[in-house]
Amino acid sequence: MKDYLKFYINGEWVDPVEPRTLEVENPATEESFARISLGSKADVDKAVAAAKAAFPSFSQTSVEFRADLLDKIAAGIQKRMPELASAISDEMGAPMWLANAAQVPAGLGHFATTAAILRGYEWEELKGTTLLRKEPIGVCGFITPWNWPMNQIACKVAPALAAGCTMVLKPSEIAPLDALIFAEILHEAGVPRGVFNLVNGDGPGVGAVLSAHPDVDMMSFTGSTRAGVLVAQAAAPTVKRVAQELGGKSPNIVLPSADLKKAVSGGVMQMMTNTGQSCNAPSRMFVQKDQQDEAIAIARATAESVKVMMPGEATPGAIGPISNGNQFQKVQDLIQVGIDEGATLVAGGTGRPEGFNKGYFTRPTVFANVTNQMTIAREEIFGPVLCILPYDTLEDAIEMANDTVYGLAGYVQGPDKEAHEVANRIRAGQILVNGASPDFSAPFGGYGQSGNGREWGELGFEEFLETKAVIGYKAA
């Protein structure tokens, strides 16, 4: 059992004001392997005060200074990639192959992309006699989740630093260790005192206090829609900006003209990646009803080929455990609901996979003959569970795809021209066509109850900026 009991505030590692600890569990073994401190209002007040004091000077630093800082942080992430990958695997169960190939590199990608954006960004624009000027918004509060921890920290911290903001981070108490290493990287890179602060804690003790704090100018939250509502409610009395990246129930429309084997097998594998714990996972697959039987056979074979393994032993493509006990039980319950409501269980089901008697391991599961009114088609399961929904016409598929409170992402498989036309009609913030890879320069965020605002790329950077109009700046 290792202790990580200090917070990073004002450039120093400090003890919590009120000692209170939480054990961090390895979801593959169900055994605790580390302890962190849980913060309180007093710790948040100290961190916010440090960020507020640092803002006047940091906001006036040069673009080149901040871009160089991002480069140094990226180099630090690169240097400590094995350590970060190991921490992520231990704390949230990511297979080591995935931690090394995607979990940590995602964080690295955001810093590299943001540095390039910063160096080419136009901060001022003259329109007639009015100067439009971009300025940093101020002190930012960040609450990040456990499923892609380094990705979600980096896609907030990188643009905030680039903009000239100061910040307080509350990482997930379920996956806090990579964030502590990240704080060490920022310290070694020379981030000025008070610019970046980290306070561990839970939602009521730290998250709610940070969201409501009068000296915080912006809250950026990633997590469930339920928790996002609480953040927005806490932030409302101080009228601060709130950016939210929340839940999803993303449709994956397989066109009748698509290569069915490639589309279905690819959709299953993408759904299972990270054990289905991705807010943009393609969890609803729409196939033309005359093709459903063939799609079921392909999906069954693909799902049954997905290996479930211990994170340290997993081969590429294999999945690890669900990240925590509460989420594991939720996934198990929803699989049972799918069975009870009459969906056809194609692969997987309740219980642990064969060979596992502990750890939060879940069987890769596929349901078919799902209707859009079933619970498993409407609620975000956040596990390795795919729903196949048959459709009559393409119009029906598009209508069902949009019949959701969410709108984070969408997927289309088929000939490019037709796929692009369908993509334009899906109401979601990001559409991936024919297995396209993520693009760090593309905005990420959703419609409806998937949140507001955008992360990643230039639009994500601009979330941290205010616009000032200086009228009468220059004679026309």
C-alpha positions as CSV (number, residue, x, y, z in Angstrom):
1,M,0.0,0.0,0.0
2,K,1.5,3.3,-1.1
3,D,0.5,6.6,0.3
4,Y,-0.1,9.7,-1.9
5,L,-1.5,12.0,0.8
6,K,-0.4,15.5,-0.4
7,F,-2.0,18.0,-2.7
8,Y,-0.2,20.2,-5.2
9,I,-1.0,23.8,-4.3
10,N,0.9,27.0,-5.2
11,G,3.9,25.0,-6.5
12,E,4.3,22.8,-3.5
13,W,3.2,19.4,-2.2
14,V,1.2,20.2,0.9
15,D,-0.8,18.2,3.5
16,P,-4.6,18.5,3.5
17,V,-6.1,20.8,6.1
18,E,-8.2,18.0,7.5
19,P,-6.7,14.5,7.3
20,R,-9.1,12.1,5.6
21,T,-8.0,9.2,3.4
22,L,-9.5,6.9,0.7
23,E,-8.1,3.6,-0.5
24,V,-7.6,3.2,-4.3
25,E,-8.7,-0.1,-5.6
26,N,-7.3,-2.2,-8.4
27,P,-10.4,-3.3,-10.3
28,A,-8.7,-6.4,-11.7
29,T,-7.9,-7.8,-8.2
30,E,-10.5,-5.9,-6.0
31,E,-7.6,-5.1,-3.7
32,S,-6.5,-1.7,-2.5
33,F,-3.0,-0.7,-3.5
34,A,-2.7,3.0,-2.7
35,R,-4.2,5.7,-0.4
36,I,-5.0,9.3,-1.2
37,S,-6.3,12.2,0.8
38,L,-9.8,13.6,0.3
39,G,-9.9,17.3,0.3
40,S,-12.3,19.7,1.9
41,K,-13.5,23.3,1.4
42,A,-10.4,24.6,3.2
43,D,-8.2,22.9,0.6
44,V,-10.2,24.2,-2.3
45,D,-10.1,27.7,-0.9
46,K,-6.3,27.5,-0.7
47,A,-6.0,26.2,-4.2
48,V,-8.3,28.8,-5.7
49,A,-6.6,31.6,-3.8
50,A,-3.2,30.4,-5.3
51,A,-4.7,30.3,-8.8
52,K,-6.3,33.7,-8.4
53,A,-3.1,35.3,-7.2
54,A,-1.1,33.7,-10.1
55,F,-3.5,34.8,-12.8
56,P,-2.5,38.5,-13.3
57,S,1.1,37.7,-14.1
58,F,0.5,34.4,-16.0
59,S,-2.2,35.9,-18.2
60,Q,0.3,38.4,-19.4
61,T,3.1,36.0,-20.4
62,S,4.1,35.8,-24.0
63,V,2.7,33.2,-26.5
64,E,6.1,31.8,-27.0
65,F,6.6,31.3,-23.2
66,R,3.4,29.4,-22.9
67,A,4.0,27.4,-26.1
68,D,7.5,26.4,-24.8
69,L,5.9,25.4,-21.6
70,L,3.5,23.1,-23.4
71,D,6.5,21.6,-25.3
72,K,8.3,20.9,-22.0
73,I,5.2,19.2,-20.6
74,A,4.8,17.0,-23.7
75,A,8.4,16.0,-23.3
76,G,7.8,15.2,-19.6
77,I,4.8,13.0,-20.5
78,Q,6.9,11.2,-23.1
79,K,9.7,10.6,-20.6
80,R,7.3,9.2,-18.0
81,M,5.0,7.3,-20.3
82,P,5.7,3.9,-18.8
83,E,5.0,5.1,-15.3
84,L,1.8,6.9,-16.4
85,A,0.6,3.8,-18.3
86,S,1.2,1.6,-15.3
87,A,-0.6,3.9,-13.0
88,I,-3.6,4.1,-15.3
89,S,-3.7,0.3,-15.7
90,D,-3.6,-0.2,-11.9
91,E,-6.2,2.4,-11.0
92,M,-8.8,1.9,-13.7
93,G,-8.0,-1.5,-15.2
94,A,-6.9,-0.5,-18.7
95,P,-4.9,-3.3,-20.4
96,M,-1.2,-2.3,-20.6
97,W,-1.3,-2.5,-24.4
98,L,-4.1,0.1,-24.5
99,A,-2.5,2.3,-21.8
100,N,0.7,2.5,-23.8
101,A,-1.0,2.7,-27.2
102,A,-3.8,5.2,-26.5
103,Q,-4.5,6.2,-22.9
104,V,-1.2,8.1,-22.4
105,P,-0.5,9.1,-26.0
106,A,-3.9,10.8,-26.0
107,G,-2.6,13.2,-23.4
108,L,0.6,13.8,-25.3
109,G,-1.4,14.5,-28.5
110,H,-3.4,17.3,-26.8
111,F,-0.3,19.1,-25.7
112,A,1.4,18.8,-29.1
113,T,-1.8,19.9,-30.9
114,T,-2.4,22.9,-28.6
115,A,1.1,24.2,-28.8
116,A,0.8,24.3,-32.6
117,I,-2.6,26.1,-32.4
118,L,-1.2,28.6,-29.9
119,R,1.7,29.5,-32.1
120,G,-0.5,30.3,-35.0
121,Y,-3.5,31.9,-33.2
122,E,-4.7,35.4,-34.0
123,W,-5.5,37.2,-30.7
124,E,-6.6,40.5,-32.2
125,E,-8.8,41.4,-35.2
126,L,-9.6,44.9,-36.4
127,K,-13.1,45.4,-37.8
128,G,-13.5,49.0,-39.0
129,T,-12.8,51.1,-35.9
130,T,-13.3,48.3,-33.4
131,L,-10.6,46.0,-32.2
132,L,-11.8,42.5,-31.2
133,R,-9.4,41.1,-28.7
134,K,-9.2,37.6,-27.1
135,E,-8.2,37.3,-23.4
136,P,-8.0,34.4,-21.0
137,I,-11.2,33.8,-19.0
138,G,-9.4,33.5,-15.6
139,V,-9.4,30.9,-12.9
140,C,-10.7,27.5,-14.1
141,G,-12.0,24.5,-12.1
142,F,-11.6,21.1,-13.7
143,I,-13.4,17.9,-12.7
144,T,-12.2,14.8,-14.7
145,P,-13.4,11.2,-14.9
146,W,-11.8,7.8,-14.5
147,N,-12.3,6.2,-17.9
148,W,-9.7,8.1,-20.0
149,P,-8.0,9.9,-17.2
150,M,-4.9,11.4,-18.9
151,N,-6.9,12.3,-22.1
152,Q,-9.5,14.2,-20.1
153,I,-6.9,16.0,-17.9
154,A,-4.8,17.0,-20.9
155,C,-7.6,18.3,-23.1
156,K,-8.5,20.7,-20.3
157,V,-5.2,21.7,-18.9
158,A,-3.3,22.2,-22.2
159,P,-5.7,24.7,-23.7
160,A,-6.2,26.5,-20.4
161,L,-2.4,26.9,-20.0
162,A,-2.2,28.0,-23.7
163,A,-4.9,30.7,-23.1
164,G,-3.1,32.1,-20.1
165,C,-5.6,30.8,-17.5
166,T,-4.8,29.4,-14.0
167,M,-6.6,26.3,-12.7
168,V,-7.5,23.8,-10.0
169,L,-7.9,20.2,-10.9
170,K,-10.0,17.6,-9.1
171,P,-9.3,14.3,-10.8
172,S,-11.5,11.2,-10.2
173,E,-10.9,9.7,-6.8
174,I,-11.2,6.3,-8.5
175,A,-8.2,7.1,-10.9
176,P,-6.1,9.7,-9.2
177,L,-2.5,8.4,-9.5
178,D,-1.8,9.4,-13.1
179,A,-2.9,13.0,-12.2
180,L,-0.4,13.1,-9.4
181,I,2.4,12.1,-11.8
182,F,1.1,14.7,-14.2
183,A,1.4,17.4,-11.5
184,E,5.0,16.3,-11.0
185,I,5.6,16.7,-14.8
186,L,4.1,20.2,-14.7
187,H,6.3,21.2,-11.8
188,E,9.4,19.9,-13.5
189,A,8.5,21.7,-16.7
190,G,8.6,25.0,-14.8
191,V,4.9,25.9,-14.6
192,P,4.8,29.0,-12.4
193,R,3.6,28.8,-8.8
194,G,-0.2,28.8,-8.5
195,V,-0.9,28.4,-12.2
196,F,-1.8,24.7,-11.8
197,N,-3.2,23.2,-8.6
198,L,-4.5,19.7,-7.7
199,V,-6.8,18.8,-4.9
200,N,-8.0,15.2,-4.6
201,G,-11.4,14.5,-3.3
202,D,-15.0,13.4,-4.0
203,G,-17.9,15.2,-5.6
204,P,-19.6,16.6,-2.5
205,G,-16.3,17.5,-0.6
206,V,-14.4,19.1,-3.5
207,G,-16.3,19.1,-6.8
208,A,-19.3,20.9,-5.5
209,V,-17.2,23.4,-3.6
210,L,-15.1,24.2,-6.6
211,S,-18.2,24.5,-8.8
212,A,-19.8,27.0,-6.5
213,H,-16.6,29.0,-5.6
214,P,-17.0,32.7,-6.3
215,D,-13.4,33.1,-7.4
216,V,-13.7,30.4,-10.1
217,D,-14.5,32.0,-13.5
218,M,-15.1,28.7,-15.4
219,M,-15.9,25.1,-14.7
220,S,-15.1,22.4,-17.2
221,F,-16.6,19.0,-16.3
222,T,-16.4,15.6,-17.9
223,G,-18.6,12.8,-16.5
224,S,-22.2,11.6,-16.3
225,T,-25.1,13.7,-17.3
226,R,-26.5,13.4,-13.8
227,A,-23.3,14.8,-12.2
228,G,-23.0,17.5,-14.9
229,V,-26.4,18.8,-13.9
230,L,-25.2,19.1,-10.3
231,V,-22.1,21.0,-11.4
232,A,-24.2,23.4,-13.5
233,Q,-26.6,24.0,-10.6
234,A,-23.7,24.7,-8.2
235,A,-22.2,27.1,-10.7
236,A,-25.4,29.0,-11.6
237,P,-25.5,31.5,-8.6
238,T,-22.0,32.9,-9.6
239,V,-22.9,32.9,-13.3
240,K,-19.6,31.3,-14.3
241,R,-19.0,29.7,-17.7
242,V,-19.7,25.9,-17.6
243,A,-18.4,23.6,-20.2
244,Q,-19.6,20.0,-20.0
245,E,-18.8,16.8,-21.8
246,L,-21.3,14.3,-20.6
247,G,-22.9,11.0,-21.6
248,G,-23.7,9.4,-24.9
249,K,-25.7,6.7,-26.6
250,S,-24.0,7.0,-30.0
251,P,-25.6,5.5,-33.1
252,N,-23.7,3.5,-35.7
253,I,-25.7,3.3,-39.0
254,V,-24.6,0.5,-41.3
255,L,-25.9,1.3,-44.7
256,P,-27.3,-1.5,-46.8
257,S,-24.6,-0.9,-49.4
258,A,-21.8,-1.2,-46.8
259,D,-19.3,-4.1,-46.6
260,L,-21.4,-5.8,-43.9
261,K,-18.6,-8.0,-42.4
262,K,-16.2,-5.1,-42.1
263,A,-18.8,-2.7,-40.8
264,V,-20.2,-5.0,-38.2
265,S,-17.0,-6.6,-37.0
266,G,-15.4,-3.1,-36.8
267,G,-18.3,-1.7,-34.9
268,V,-18.2,-4.5,-32.3
269,M,-14.5,-4.1,-31.8
270,Q,-14.8,-0.3,-31.4
271,M,-17.6,-0.8,-28.9
272,M,-15.4,-3.2,-26.8
273,T,-12.3,-1.0,-26.7
274,N,-11.6,0.3,-23.2
275,T,-14.1,-2.3,-22.0
276,G,-16.9,-0.1,-23.5
277,Q,-16.1,2.7,-21.1
278,S,-16.0,5.6,-23.6
279,C,-18.7,8.3,-23.7
280,N,-18.6,8.3,-27.5
281,A,-18.7,4.5,-27.9
282,P,-20.9,3.2,-30.9
283,S,-23.4,1.5,-28.6
284,R,-26.4,1.3,-30.9
285,M,-25.7,-0.4,-34.2
286,F,-28.5,0.0,-36.9
287,V,-28.6,-2.6,-39.6
288,Q,-31.2,-3.1,-42.4
289,K,-33.7,-5.7,-41.2
290,D,-33.0,-8.1,-44.1
291,Q,-29.3,-8.1,-43.2
292,Q,-29.8,-8.6,-39.4
293,D,-29.4,-12.3,-39.4
294,E,-26.1,-12.1,-41.2
295,A,-25.1,-9.1,-39.0
296,I,-25.9,-11.2,-35.9
297,A,-23.6,-14.0,-37.0
298,I,-20.8,-11.6,-37.7
299,A,-21.3,-9.8,-34.3
300,R,-21.5,-13.1,-32.4
301,A,-18.2,-14.4,-33.9
302,T,-16.5,-11.0,-33.3
303,A,-17.6,-10.7,-29.7
304,E,-16.7,-14.2,-28.9
305,S,-13.2,-13.6,-30.3
306,V,-12.6,-10.7,-27.8
307,K,-10.4,-12.0,-25.0
308,V,-10.9,-10.8,-21.5
309,M,-7.5,-10.8,-19.7
310,M,-5.7,-9.4,-16.7
311,P,-4.5,-5.9,-17.6
312,G,-0.8,-6.8,-17.3
313,E,-1.1,-9.9,-19.5
314,A,-3.5,-8.7,-22.1
315,T,-2.6,-9.0,-25.8
316,P,-3.7,-6.3,-28.3
317,G,-7.4,-6.2,-28.7
318,A,-8.1,-7.9,-25.3
319,I,-10.2,-6.0,-22.7
320,G,-9.7,-5.7,-19.0
321,P,-12.1,-5.1,-16.1
322,I,-14.8,-2.5,-15.6
323,S,-13.1,0.3,-13.6
324,N,-15.0,0.0,-10.3
325,G,-17.5,-2.1,-8.4
326,N,-20.4,0.3,-8.7
327,Q,-20.1,0.5,-12.4
328,F,-19.7,-3.2,-12.7
329,Q,-23.0,-3.8,-10.9
330,K,-24.7,-1.2,-13.1
331,V,-23.5,-3.0,-16.2
332,Q,-24.6,-6.4,-14.8
333,D,-28.0,-5.0,-13.9
334,L,-28.6,-3.5,-17.4
335,I,-27.6,-6.7,-19.1
336,Q,-30.3,-8.5,-17.1
337,V,-32.8,-5.7,-18.0
338,G,-32.0,-6.3,-21.7
339,I,-32.8,-10.0,-21.2
340,D,-35.9,-9.3,-19.2
341,E,-37.3,-6.8,-21.8
342,G,-37.0,-9.4,-24.6
343,A,-33.9,-8.5,-26.5
344,T,-32.1,-11.4,-28.2
345,L,-28.9,-12.2,-26.3
346,V,-26.4,-12.9,-29.1
347,A,-23.2,-13.1,-27.1
348,G,-22.1,-12.7,-23.5
349,G,-24.6,-12.1,-20.7
350,T,-24.5,-11.7,-17.0
351,G,-21.7,-12.9,-14.7
352,R,-17.9,-12.9,-15.1
353,P,-16.2,-14.6,-18.0
354,E,-15.0,-18.1,-17.7
355,G,-11.8,-18.3,-15.6
356,F,-12.5,-15.2,-13.4
357,N,-13.9,-15.5,-9.9
358,K,-12.9,-12.0,-8.8
359,G,-12.2,-8.6,-10.4
360,Y,-14.8,-6.5,-12.2
361,F,-14.5,-8.5,-15.4
362,T,-17.6,-8.5,-17.7
363,R,-18.4,-10.7,-20.7
364,P,-18.4,-9.0,-24.1
365,T,-22.1,-8.8,-24.7
366,V,-24.2,-8.3,-27.9
367,F,-28.0,-7.9,-28.0
368,A,-30.1,-8.1,-31.2
369,N,-33.7,-7.3,-32.1
370,V,-33.4,-4.3,-29.8
371,T,-36.1,-1.6,-30.1
372,N,-35.4,2.0,-29.5
373,Q,-37.8,1.9,-26.5
374,M,-35.9,-0.7,-24.6
375,T,-33.9,0.5,-21.6
376,I,-30.6,-0.8,-23.0
377,A,-31.2,1.3,-26.1
378,R,-31.9,4.5,-24.1
379,E,-29.5,4.4,-21.1
380,E,-25.8,4.8,-21.3
381,I,-24.5,1.4,-20.1
382,F,-20.8,2.2,-20.1
383,G,-19.6,-1.3,-20.5
384,P,-18.8,-3.8,-23.2
385,V,-22.5,-4.1,-24.3
386,L,-23.7,-3.5,-27.9
387,C,-27.3,-3.2,-29.1
388,I,-28.2,-4.1,-32.7
389,L,-31.4,-2.4,-33.9
390,P,-33.0,-3.4,-37.2
391,Y,-34.4,-0.8,-39.5
392,D,-36.8,-0.8,-42.5
393,T,-35.6,2.2,-44.5
394,L,-32.7,4.6,-44.1
395,E,-35.2,7.3,-43.1
396,D,-36.2,5.0,-40.2
397,A,-32.6,4.5,-39.2
398,I,-31.9,8.2,-39.1
399,E,-35.0,8.9,-37.1
400,M,-34.2,6.2,-34.6
401,A,-30.5,7.4,-34.4
402,N,-31.8,10.9,-33.4
403,D,-34.4,9.6,-31.0
404,T,-32.2,10.0,-27.9
405,V,-31.6,12.7,-25.3
406,Y,-27.9,12.4,-26.1
407,G,-25.9,13.7,-29.1
408,L,-22.2,13.2,-28.5
409,A,-21.1,11.2,-31.5
410,G,-22.4,9.1,-34.4
411,Y,-20.9,6.6,-36.8
412,V,-21.8,5.8,-40.4
413,Q,-20.5,2.8,-42.5
414,G,-21.0,2.7,-46.3
415,P,-19.9,4.3,-49.6
416,D,-18.5,7.8,-48.9
417,K,-21.0,10.0,-50.7
418,E,-24.0,8.3,-49.1
419,A,-22.3,8.0,-45.8
420,H,-21.5,11.7,-45.8
421,E,-25.2,12.6,-46.6
422,V,-26.3,10.5,-43.6
423,A,-23.7,12.0,-41.4
424,N,-25.1,15.4,-42.0
425,R,-28.4,14.4,-40.7
426,I,-27.3,12.8,-37.4
427,R,-27.7,15.3,-34.6
428,A,-24.4,14.8,-32.7
429,G,-21.2,16.8,-32.2
430,Q,-18.8,14.4,-34.0
431,I,-19.5,11.9,-36.7
432,L,-16.9,9.2,-37.7
433,V,-17.3,7.8,-41.2
434,N,-16.0,4.3,-42.1
435,G,-13.8,3.7,-39.2
436,A,-12.0,7.1,-39.2
437,S,-9.4,7.6,-36.4
438,P,-9.8,10.3,-33.8
439,D,-8.5,13.8,-34.8
440,F,-7.0,15.8,-32.0
441,S,-7.6,19.0,-34.0
442,A,-11.3,18.2,-34.4
443,P,-13.8,19.6,-31.8
444,F,-15.2,17.1,-29.3
445,G,-18.5,17.7,-27.6
446,G,-22.2,17.1,-27.9
447,Y,-25.8,18.1,-28.5
448,G,-28.6,17.8,-26.0
449,Q,-27.8,16.1,-22.7
450,S,-24.3,15.2,-24.0
451,G,-23.2,18.6,-22.8
452,N,-22.3,22.1,-24.1
453,G,-19.1,23.6,-25.3
454,R,-16.3,21.8,-27.2
455,E,-13.0,20.3,-26.3
456,W,-10.0,19.5,-28.5
457,G,-8.4,21.6,-31.2
458,E,-8.9,25.3,-31.8
459,L,-12.6,25.4,-30.7
460,G,-11.5,23.7,-27.4
461,F,-8.8,26.3,-27.0
462,E,-11.3,29.1,-27.5
463,E,-13.5,27.8,-24.7
464,F,-11.0,29.4,-22.3
465,L,-11.1,32.8,-23.9
466,E,-13.2,35.9,-23.5
467,T,-13.9,38.4,-26.3
468,K,-13.4,42.1,-25.7
469,A,-14.5,44.8,-28.1
470,V,-12.4,48.0,-28.0
471,I,-14.5,50.5,-29.9
472,G,-12.9,53.6,-31.4
473,Y,-9.6,51.8,-31.5
474,K,-8.5,53.3,-34.8
475,A,-10.0,55.8,-37.4
476,A,-11.5,54.1,-40.4
